[in-house]
Amino acid sequence: MLLKNFLCALGICSSMFLAACNDSDSDKTSSNSTTQKTLQPIVIQGALPVESEQMASKLSNSTVETFGGWTFWKGSYQGYPVIISKTRMGMSNSAAATAIAIERYKPIAIINQGTSGGHDPDLNVYDIVLGRYTTNIGAFRTPKKAVGEGSNSLEWTEAFDVLPTDESDPEPIAIRKFEADKELLLAAQRAKTNYSKGRVVEGTIGSADVWNNELDRIAFFHKNYGTSVEEMEAASVAQIASQYKVPFLGVRILSNNITNGGAYDPGTGEACQQYVLDIVVEYMKAKQATLK
């Protein structure tokens, strides 16, 4: 009788153990299914407070993380995971912020946005350029000149490719253009119906650690590189994103345009941020649909 009771108890315990295992497996399957349907965050970058803090203020459940000199706000916007990155100004700062963001947050995509100076006389302050192409306008091989022969930047016609396909070439002379991700560009086109402060056009964003005020120099870039605007970050971000194979789009609003007398307007930074948040909603909505 004792043996019978022992075997019965053993059977009950075994059944409970198997049921617990099955429940655990079921929970894992459910958890994995949920994880698979969750989007990775999208990173939106702005160099300065006027180009980033308005977006950060609109995040829900946000937290702030700082790495070195770079600040990141982590939260959600209209239910989608978003990271706002204040990259600080310049090519080196934005490249470092991009590498940190990719390694830390594994983003689904990166949008680099902010203000810019116009190169195209047909564009006005508050017009927005979607960077179908982004290019470095600060990398050159200059002509050889002897002492006393002077210097003329309009003769610097040989662009230096800092990301050559053939790394054995010591002097890669070419204009490197980074093409925008097609899905991000389509999302930006859909979002432009909400923007009423100016036109939204596709073009080429030129980047360098230089603030050009020479109209002949600006005309040179517009003619030879096809630049619509200039700023100091997008090309370096595109360069890092391309090496990580992370989808990228540059978006720049004209805050001034000396080619046609367009005066600086500080309100442009906020206008661009709102438009970019609309791009994010369009892009993430399309991505979410593919997971269902």
VOBA-1610 file (N, C-alpha, C; in pm, whole numbers, padded with zeros to 5 digits, always signed):
BEGIN
Met+00084-00121+00000Met+00000+00000+00000Met+00088+00126+00000Leu+00193+00120+00087Leu+00285+00233+00091Leu+00351+00255-00043Leu+00391+00145-00110Leu+00455+00155-00241Leu+00359+00216-00343Lys+00231+00175-00337Lys+00130+00227-00429Lys+00113+00378-00411Asn+00108+00421-00281Asn+00094+00564-00254Asn+00215+00642-00303Phe+00334+00581-00283Phe+00458+00647-00328Phe+00460+00664-00480Leu+00421+00559-00553Leu+00419+00566-00699Leu+00317+00667-00747Cys+00205+00674-00679Cys+00101+00770-00717Cys+00151+00913-00699Ala+00216+00935-00583Ala+00270+01068-00557Ala+00377+01106-00659Leu+00460+01005-00693Leu+00565+01029-00792Leu+00507+01066-00927Gly+00397+01001-00965Gly+00330+01031-01092Gly+00274+01172-01094Ile+00216+01212-00983Ile+00160+01348-00975Ile+00270+01451-00987Cys+00382+01428-00917Cys+00495+01523-00923Cys+00551+01532-01063Ser+00561+01418-01130Ser+00613+01417-01268Ser+00524+01496-01360Ser+00393+01477-01343Ser+00297+01550-01427Ser+00309+01700-01405Met+00323+01738-01277Met+00336+01881-01246Met+00463+01938-01306Phe+00573+01859-01298Phe+00702+01905-01353Phe+00693+01925-01504Leu+00630+01826-01573Leu+00617+01837-01718Leu+00529+01955-01757Ala+00423+01976-01681Ala+00333+02087-01709Ala+00406+02219-01692Ala+00488+02225-01586Ala+00565+02349-01562Ala+00661+02374-01677Cys+00725+02265-01725Cys+00818+02280-01838Cys+00745+02329-01962Asn+00628+02271-01985Asn+00550+02312-02102Asn+00508+02457-02091Asp+00466+02500-01969Asp+00427+02639-01949Asp+00546+02731-01973Ser+00664+02685-01924Ser+00784+02766-01942Ser+00817+02782-02089Asp+00809+02672-02165Asp+00837+02677-02309Asp+00737+02767-02380Ser+00609+02757-02334Ser+00505+02839-02395Ser+00532+02986-02371Asp+00577+03015-02244Asp+00608+03155-02212Asp+00722+03206-02297Lys+00825+03122-02320Lys+00939+03162-02401Lys+00897+03187-02544Thr+00810+03100-02596Thr+00762+03117-02733Thr+00685+03247-02746Ser+00599+03273-02646Ser+00521+03396-02648Ser+00612+03517-02639Ser+00714+03506-02551Ser+00809+03617-02535Ser+00885+03642-02663Asn+00932+03535-02728Asn+01007+03549-02853Asn+00920+03612-02961Ser+00792+03569-02965Ser+00701+03622-03065Ser+00684+03773-03046Thr+00672+03814-02918Thr+00658+03957-02889Thr+00783+04032-02928Thr+00899+03973-02896Thr+01026+04037-02927Thr+01042+04056-03077Gln+01003+03953-03153Gln+01017+03960-03298Gln+00932+04072-03357Lys+00824+04107-03290Lys+00733+04208-03344Lys+00764+04348-03292Thr+00871+04361-03213Thr+00910+04490-03159Thr+01018+04552-03248Leu+00996+04676-03288Leu+01093+04744-03373Leu+01212+04793-03291Gln+01328+04791-03352Gln+01444+04857-03294Gln+01422+05008-03302Pro+01485+05085-03215Pro+01462+05230-03217Pro+01523+05296-03340Ile+01467+05408-03377Ile+01526+05491-03482Ile+01599+05606-03414Val+01717+05638-03464Val+01797+05747-03407Val+01776+05873-03491Ile+01745+05984-03423Ile+01737+06115-03488Ile+01846+06203-03427Gln+01927+06262-03512Gln+02040+06341-03464Gln+02020+06491-03490Gly+02071+06571-03398Gly+02080+06715-03415Gly+02207+06761-03347Ala+02279+06854-03409Ala+02409+06893-03355Ala+02398+06981-03231Leu+02303+07074-03232Leu+02293+07176-03129Leu+02162+07162-03051Pro+02153+07227-02933Pro+02027+07224-02860Pro+01907+07270-02943Val+01927+07375-03025Val+01817+07427-03108Val+01777+07328-03216Glu+01859+07225-03239Glu+01829+07125-03341Glu+01790+06989-03281Ser+01780+06980-03149Ser+01752+06850-03088Ser+01657+06852-02969Glu+01660+06958-02890Glu+01589+06954-02762Glu+01437+06959-02775Gln+01386+07020-02882Gln+01240+07018-02901Gln+01192+06875-02923Met+01264+06799-03005Met+01227+06659-03028Met+01234+06580-02898Ala+01340+06602-02822Ala+01356+06529-02697Ala+01241+06557-02601Ser+01191+06682-02601Ser+01082+06718-02510Ser+00951+06650-02546Lys+00941+06598-02668Lys+00817+06535-02713Lys+00817+06383-02693Leu+00925+06328-02642Leu+00930+06184-02616Leu+00850+06148-02492Ser+00788+06033-02495Ser+00719+05979-02377Ser+00814+05887-02302Asn+00802+05886-02169Asn+00882+05797-02083Asn+01030+05806-02115Ser+01080+05927-02128Ser+01218+05944-02172Ser+01318+05936-02057Thr+01435+05885-02090Thr+01549+05885-01999Thr+01667+05944-02074Val+01765+05993-02000Val+01883+06056-02061Val+02006+05973-02030Glu+02085+05948-02134Glu+02212+05879-02117Glu+02323+05965-02178Thr+02438+05968-02110Thr+02550+06046-02158Thr+02673+05957-02169Phe+02740+05964-02284Phe+02864+05891-02306Phe+02968+05992-02353Gly+03072+06012-02273Gly+03168+06116-02307Gly+03097+06250-02312Gly+03110+06320-02424Gly+03044+06449-02438Gly+02915+06444-02515Trp+02859+06323-02536Trp+02743+06308-02622Trp+02620+06266-02541Thr+02509+06333-02569Thr+02385+06311-02495Thr+02282+06239-02582Phe+02212+06143-02522Phe+02109+06066-02590Phe+01983+06062-02503Trp+01870+06094-02564Trp+01741+06080-02498Trp+01673+05954-02553Lys+01632+05867-02466Lys+01570+05740-02504Lys+01425+05740-02459Gly+01333+05715-02554Gly+01192+05714-02520Gly+01107+05667-02636Ser+00986+05717-02645Ser+00899+05678-02757Ser+00824+05801-02807Tyr+00787+05794-02934Tyr+00707+05900-02995Tyr+00592+05834-03070Gln+00470+05865-03029Gln+00349+05803-03084Gln+00361+05650-03084Gly+00421+05598-02978Gly+00430+05454-02958Gly+00550+05388-03022Tyr+00631+05463-03094Tyr+00747+05404-03162Tyr+00875+05437-03085Pro+00968+05340-03073Pro+01092+05365-02999Pro+01183+05462-03073Val+01229+05565-03003Val+01309+05672-03064Val+01425+05708-02972Ile+01540+05732-03033Ile+01656+05787-02964Ile+01687+05923-03025Ile+01692+06027-02943Ile+01735+06159-02989Ile+01881+06176-02948Ser+01965+06208-03044Ser+02108+06221-03020Ser+02153+06364-03048Lys+02212+06429-02944Lys+02275+06560-02966Lys+02422+06533-02996Thr+02459+06545-03122Thr+02592+06503-03167Thr+02701+06605-03138Arg+02662+06732-03117Arg+02753+06845-03115Arg+02800+06873-03258Met+02864+06988-03278Met+02896+07032-03413Met+03020+06962-03470Gly+03019+06948-03602Gly+03139+06906-03673Gly+03143+06760-03711Met+03234+06730-03802Met+03244+06597-03862Met+03290+06492-03760Ser+03389+06525-03678Ser+03439+06427-03581Ser+03336+06398-03473Asn+03274+06503-03419Asn+03173+06483-03315Asn+03058+06397-03364Ser+03009+06427-03483Ser+02893+06354-03534Ser+02928+06210-03569Ala+03050+06187-03617Ala+03093+06049-03646Ala+03101+05968-03517Ala+03158+06028-03412Ala+03170+05957-03284Ala+03032+05928-03226Ala+02943+06027-03230Ala+02807+06007-03177Ala+02734+05898-03252Thr+02759+05890-03382Thr+02694+05787-03464Thr+02742+05648-03428Ala+02873+05632-03414Ala+02928+05502-03377Ala+02877+05458-03240Ile+02872+05551-03144Ile+02819+05519-03011Ile+02674+05474-03021Ala+02593+05550-03097Ala+02450+05518-03110Ala+02428+05381-03171Ile+02505+05348-03273Ile+02489+05219-03340Ile+02529+05105-03247Glu+02642+05119-03180Glu+02688+05013-03090Glu+02596+04997-02969Arg+02546+05109-02918Arg+02466+05106-02795Arg+02321+05065-02820Tyr+02259+05120-02927Tyr+02114+05106-02943Tyr+02072+05017-03059Lys+02165+04977-03146Lys+02133+04892-03262Lys+02012+04946-03339Pro+02019+05069-03388Pro+01901+05132-03448Pro+01857+05070-03580Ile+01728+05084-03606Ile+01671+05039-03733Ile+01712+05132-03846Ala+01739+05259-03811Ala+01777+05360-03911Ala+01827+05484-03837Ile+01892+05573-03914Ile+01941+05700-03859Ile+01898+05813-03950Ile+01843+05919-03889Ile+01814+06043-03962Ile+01900+06153-03901Asn+01983+06214-03982Asn+02061+06329-03937Asn+01994+06455-03991Gln+01957+06546-03902Gln+01878+06662-03944Gln+01927+06789-03875Gly+01885+06903-03929Gly+01920+07029-03867Gly+01917+07144-03967Thr+01982+07253-03930Thr+01982+07373-04013Thr+02100+07371-04109Ser+02093+07459-04209Ser+02198+07463-04312Ser+02196+07596-04384Gly+02305+07622-04457Gly+02314+07739-04542Gly+02292+07701-04687Gly+02220+07784-04759Gly+02184+07751-04896Gly+02299+07766-04995His+02305+07674-05091His+02396+07683-05206His+02318+07708-05335Asp+02192+07676-05334Asp+02108+07687-05453Asp+02025+07817-05443Pro+02044+07911-05537Pro+01970+08037-05532Pro+01819+08020-05544Asp+01774+07906-05593Asp+01630+07883-05607Asp+01563+07839-05477Leu+01643+07813-05374Leu+01588+07769-05246Leu+01582+07885-05147Asn+01477+07883-05065Asn+01455+07992-04970Asn+01460+07941-04826Val+01476+08034-04733Val+01472+08000-04592Val+01340+07932-04559Tyr+01347+07824-04484Tyr+01239+07733-04445Tyr+01213+07623-04550Asp+01275+07631-04669Asp+01270+07515-04758Asp+01353+07402-04696Ile+01313+07279-04723Ile+01381+07162-04666Ile+01437+07077-04780Val+01563+07036-04762Val+01629+06948-04859Val+01638+06807-04801Leu+01582+06712-04873Leu+01600+06570-04842Leu+01724+06525-04917Gly+01821+06479-04843Gly+01949+06444-04906Gly+01944+06313-04982Arg+01900+06320-05106Arg+01912+06200-05190Arg+02059+06158-05193Tyr+02145+06258-05189Tyr+02289+06232-05178Tyr+02347+06323-05070Thr+02448+06271-05002Thr+02524+06348-04904Thr+02671+06331-04936Thr+02747+06441-04933Thr+02886+06433-04978Thr+02977+06521-04893Asn+03102+06479-04881Asn+03203+06553-04808Asn+03263+06659-04900Ile+03246+06787-04865Ile+03301+06894-04949Ile+03425+06956-04884Gly+03489+06879-04796Gly+03608+06930-04728Gly+03730+06844-04746Ala+03726+06748-04840Ala+03839+06658-04862Ala+03894+06679-05003Phe+04020+06725-05013Phe+04079+06759-05143Phe+04225+06718-05150Arg+04273+06707-05273Arg+04416+06709-05299Arg+04443+06839-05374Thr+04522+06926-05316Thr+04546+07057-05378Thr+04650+07045-05489Pro+04652+07142-05581Pro+04758+07146-05681Pro+04893+07171-05615Lys+05000+07129-05682Lys+05135+07156-05631Lys+05175+07298-05670Lys+05216+07372-05569Lys+05261+07509-05594Lys+05386+07536-05512Ala+05477+07609-05571Ala+05602+07643-05503Ala+05580+07759-05406Val+05677+07780-05321Val+05672+07893-05228Val+05656+08023-05307Gly+05562+08104-05264Gly+05540+08232-05328Gly+05436+08230-05439Glu+05389+08109-05478Glu+05290+08099-05586Glu+05146+08119-05536Gly+05130+08130-05405Gly+04998+08158-05351Gly+04907+08036-05344Ser+04781+08061-05310Ser+04681+07955-05295Ser+04547+08006-05343Asn+04474+07921-05415Asn+04342+07958-05467Asn+04251+07837-05456Ser+04156+07844-05362Ser+04070+07727-05337Ser+03984+07690-05457Leu+03963+07782-05550Leu+03884+07749-05670Leu+03961+07656-05763Glu+04090+07639-05736Glu+04171+07544-05814Glu+04176+07406-05749Trp+04112+07393-05633Trp+04111+07262-05564Trp+04000+07176-05624Thr+04027+07123-05738Thr+03924+07051-05815Thr+03930+06900-05798Glu+04031+06850-05726Glu+04044+06705-05710Glu+03992+06664-05572Ala+03872+06610-05570Ala+03814+06563-05444Ala+03886+06437-05399Phe+03905+06426-05268Phe+03975+06310-05210Phe+03873+06218-05145Asp+03867+06094-05191Asp+03770+05997-05140Asp+03825+05933-05012Val+03765+05965-04898Val+03814+05912-04771Val+03761+05772-04740Leu+03678+05718-04827Leu+03628+05581-04808Leu+03638+05506-04941Pro+03759+05489-04994Pro+03774+05426-05126Pro+03744+05277-05122Thr+03691+05227-05232Thr+03668+05083-05244Thr+03800+05008-05245Asp+03898+05064-05316Asp+04032+05006-05324Asp+04122+05077-05222Glu+04142+05012-05107Glu+04220+05075-05001Glu+04370+05075-05029Ser+04411+05006-05135Ser+04553+05006-05171Ser+04592+05130-05249Asp+04492+05205-05296Asp+04519+05327-05371Asp+04556+05439-05273Pro+04678+05492-05278Pro+04721+05593-05181Pro+04660+05731-05207Glu+04613+05754-05329Glu+04555+05884-05362Glu+04424+05867-05439Pro+04319+05822-05369Pro+04190+05800-05437Pro+04120+05932-05467Ile+04120+05971-05592Ile+04061+06098-05632Ile+03922+06073-05690Ala+03820+06112-05615Ala+03682+06093-05659Ala+03589+06166-05563Ile+03474+06207-05614Ile+03370+06263-05528Ile+03286+06147-05476Arg+03291+06124-05347Arg+03214+06017-05284Arg+03078+06072-05242Lys+02971+06013-05295Lys+02837+06053-05255Lys+02766+05935-05190Phe+02707+05960-05074Phe+02632+05858-05003Phe+02484+05874-05038Glu+02425+05767-05090Glu+02285+05773-05133Glu+02191+05743-05017Ala+02082+05816-05011Ala+01984+05796-04904Ala+01916+05661-04917Asp+01875+05607-04802Asp+01795+05486-04800Asp+01660+05513-04867Lys+01620+05426-04956Lys+01498+05449-05035Lys+01373+05451-04949Glu+01365+05364-04848Glu+01244+05361-04763Glu+01233+05486-04678Leu+01345+05535-04628Leu+01343+05660-04552Leu+01304+05777-04641Leu+01354+05776-04764Leu+01322+05883-04857Leu+01172+05882-04892Leu+01117+05764-04910Leu+00974+05753-04938Leu+00890+05801-04819Ala+00934+05767-04699Ala+00863+05813-04578Ala+00867+05965-04570Ala+00981+06024-04606Ala+00993+06170-04604Ala+00902+06235-04707Gln+00887+06170-04821Gln+00796+06223-04924Gln+00652+06216-04876Arg+00615+06109-04808Arg+00479+06098-04756Arg+00452+06203-04648Ala+00554+06231-04567Ala+00537+06324-04454Ala+00530+06470-04498Lys+00575+06500-04619Lys+00584+06641-04657Lys+00448+06708-04674Thr+00341+06629-04684Thr+00207+06689-04693Thr+00172+06766-04566Asn+00242+06734-04455Asn+00216+06802-04327Asn+00299+06929-04312Tyr+00392+06954-04404Tyr+00482+07067-04389Tyr+00437+07183-04476Ser+00415+07299-04414Ser+00358+07412-04487Ser+00443+07539-04481Lys+00560+07532-04419Lys+00641+07652-04403Lys+00732+07680-04522Gly+00743+07585-04613Gly+00828+07601-04730Gly+00817+07477-04817Arg+00900+07470-04918Arg+00901+07354-05006Arg+00986+07242-04946Val+00958+07119-04989Val+01042+07004-04955Val+01091+06946-05087Val+01223+06946-05106Val+01281+06901-05232Val+01393+06801-05205Glu+01423+06719-05304Glu+01538+06630-05295Glu+01660+06702-05352Gly+01777+06672-05296Gly+01898+06737-05342Gly+02021+06672-05282Thr+02132+06746-05285Thr+02259+06698-05231Thr+02303+06787-05115Ile+02334+06723-05002Ile+02381+06793-04884Ile+02534+06785-04882Gly+02599+06900-04871Gly+02745+06905-04862Gly+02789+06931-04718Ser+02890+06855-04673Ser+02934+06865-04533Ser+03084+06890-04525Ala+03125+06973-04430Ala+03267+06997-04402Ala+03280+07079-04275Asp+03398+07075-04214Asp+03426+07161-04099Asp+03467+07300-04148Val+03385+07356-04234Val+03412+07487-04293Val+03279+07561-04305Trp+03281+07690-04275Trp+03164+07776-04296Trp+03197+07865-04415Asn+03139+07835-04530Asn+03172+07908-04653Asn+03088+08035-04666Asn+03158+08147-04680Asn+03091+08276-04705Asn+03135+08339-04837Glu+03221+08268-04912Glu+03268+08318-05041Glu+03171+08270-05149Leu+03102+08363-05212Leu+02999+08325-05309Leu+03056+08249-05428Asp+03177+08279-05469Asp+03238+08204-05579Asp+03266+08060-05537Arg+03308+08043-05413Arg+03335+07908-05361Arg+03204+07828-05352Ile+03099+07891-05303Ile+02968+07825-05295Ile+02920+07787-05434Ala+02936+07877-05530Ala+02895+07847-05668Ala+02975+07729-05725Phe+03103+07720-05686Phe+03187+07607-05729Phe+03128+07475-05682Phe+03091+07468-05555Phe+03033+07343-05501Phe+02898+07313-05566His+02818+07416-05584His+02686+07396-05644His+02699+07340-05786Lys+02798+07390-05860Lys+02818+07346-05999Lys+02884+07209-06006Asn+02990+07187-05929Asn+03071+07066-05944Asn+03025+06948-05858Tyr+02963+06977-05745Tyr+02915+06872-05656Tyr+02762+06861-05658Gly+02696+06958-05717Gly+02551+06959-05719Gly+02489+06990-05585Thr+02562+07060-05497Thr+02513+07084-05361Thr+02393+07179-05360Ser+02299+07147-05273Ser+02183+07233-05248Ser+02206+07319-05125Val+02272+07258-05024Val+02299+07325-04897Val+02433+07277-04844Glu+02483+07346-04741Glu+02602+07300-04670Glu+02578+07301-04520Glu+02646+07211-04451Glu+02643+07203-04305Glu+02766+07125-04261Met+02771+07076-04138Met+02895+07023-04084Met+02890+06880-04030Glu+02783+06805-04059Glu+02773+06673-03996Glu+02731+06558-04087Ala+02638+06579-04177Ala+02566+06468-04242Ala+02656+06369-04314Ala+02758+06415-04385Ala+02842+06322-04463Ala+02920+06228-04372Ser+02966+06278-04258Ser+03040+06189-04168Ser+02947+06086-04105Val+02823+06125-04076Val+02724+06029-04025Val+02694+05923-04131Ala+02674+05968-04254Ala+02647+05875-04364Ala+02762+05777-04383Gln+02884+05827-04367Gln+03002+05742-04383Gln+03007+05631-04278Ile+02979+05667-04153Ile+02979+05565-04046Ile+02861+05469-04064Ala+02743+05523-04093Ala+02624+05438-04111Ala+02644+05339-04224Ser+02710+05383-04332Ser+02731+05293-04447Ser+02820+05176-04410Gln+02917+05200-04322Gln+03008+05091-04284Gln+02941+04992-04190Tyr+02841+05038-04116Tyr+02763+04949-04031Tyr+02640+04893-04104Lys+02619+04942-04227Lys+02502+04902-04306Lys+02370+04937-04234Val+02366+05056-04178Val+02244+05108-04115Val+02180+05208-04210Pro+02051+05194-04241Pro+01984+05289-04331Pro+01998+05433-04282Phe+02021+05526-04377Phe+02050+05664-04341Phe+01976+05761-04432Leu+01936+05875-04372Leu+01882+05988-04448Leu+01926+06118-04383Gly+01973+06211-04466Gly+02003+06345-04419Gly+01888+06439-04455Val+01850+06525-04362Val+01742+06622-04384Val+01792+06758-04335Arg+01786+06858-04421Arg+01836+06990-04383Arg+01739+07102-04424Ile+01708+07187-04327Ile+01626+07305-04354Ile+01719+07423-04377Leu+01684+07511-04468Leu+01764+07631-04491Leu+01733+07733-04382Ser+01835+07764-04302Ser+01819+07869-04201Ser+01864+08003-04256Asn+01942+07999-04364Asn+01983+08121-04434Asn+02029+08081-04575Asn+02038+08179-04664Asn+02088+08152-04798Asn+02151+08280-04853Ile+02284+08289-04843Ile+02349+08412-04885Ile+02355+08425-05038Thr+02321+08318-05110Thr+02322+08328-05256Thr+02205+08409-05309Asn+02101+08427-05226Asn+01987+08509-05270Asn+01941+08609-05163Gly+02025+08629-05062Gly+01993+08728-04958Gly+01902+08677-04849Gly+01878+08547-04841Gly+01790+08493-04737Gly+01854+08503-04600Ala+01796+08584-04511Ala+01853+08611-04379Ala+01827+08495-04283Tyr+01914+08482-04186Tyr+01902+08375-04086Tyr+01774+08388-04005Asp+01706+08274-03986Asp+01584+08270-03905Asp+01600+08158-03802Pro+01605+08193-03672Pro+01626+08091-03568Pro+01511+07993-03552Gly+01394+08025-03607Gly+01280+07934-03596Gly+01289+07811-03685Thr+01385+07811-03775Thr+01397+07699-03870Thr+01433+07568-03801Gly+01511+07576-03694Gly+01551+07454-03624Gly+01433+07375-03571Glu+01337+07445-03511Glu+01219+07377-03457Glu+01130+07325-03569Ala+01119+07400-03677Ala+01035+07356-03789Ala+01086+07225-03849Cys+01217+07214-03860Cys+01275+07092-03917Cys+01253+06973-03824Gln+01267+06995-03694Gln+01249+06885-03598Gln+01108+06826-03606Gln+01007+06912-03616Gln+00870+06862-03624Gln+00848+06781-03751Tyr+00901+06831-03861Tyr+00888+06758-03987Tyr+00956+06621-03978Val+01072+06615-03916Val+01144+06488-03906Val+01069+06389-03817Leu+01003+06438-03712Leu+00920+06348-03631Leu+00807+06288-03715Asp+00753+06367-03808Asp+00650+06314-03899Asp+00709+06207-03991Ile+00833+06226-04034Ile+00901+06123-04114Ile+00913+05994-04034Val+00951+06007-03908Val+00969+05891-03822Val+00840+05810-03812Val+00729+05879-03792Val+00600+05809-03781Val+00569+05734-03910Glu+00590+05797-04025Glu+00564+05732-04153Glu+00654+05610-04172Tyr+00781+05625-04139Tyr+00877+05516-04159Tyr+00849+05399-04065Met+00830+05429-03937Met+00810+05322-03839Met+00675+05252-03860Lys+00576+05329-03903Lys+00445+05269-03932Lys+00458+05166-04045Ala+00534+05202-04148Ala+00555+05109-04260Ala+00634+04987-04215Lys+00734+05008-04131Lys+00814+04896-04080Lys+00732+04804-03991Gln+00647+04864-03906Gln+00562+04785-03818Gln+00467+04696-03897Ala+00418+04749-04008Ala+00324+04673-04091Ala+00388+04546-04146Thr+00518+04549-04170Thr+00586+04432-04225Thr+00605+04321-04121Leu+00588+04356-03991Leu+00607+04257-03885Leu+00480+04182-03851Lys+00366+04230-03901Lys+00237+04167-03865Lys+00214+04040-03945
//
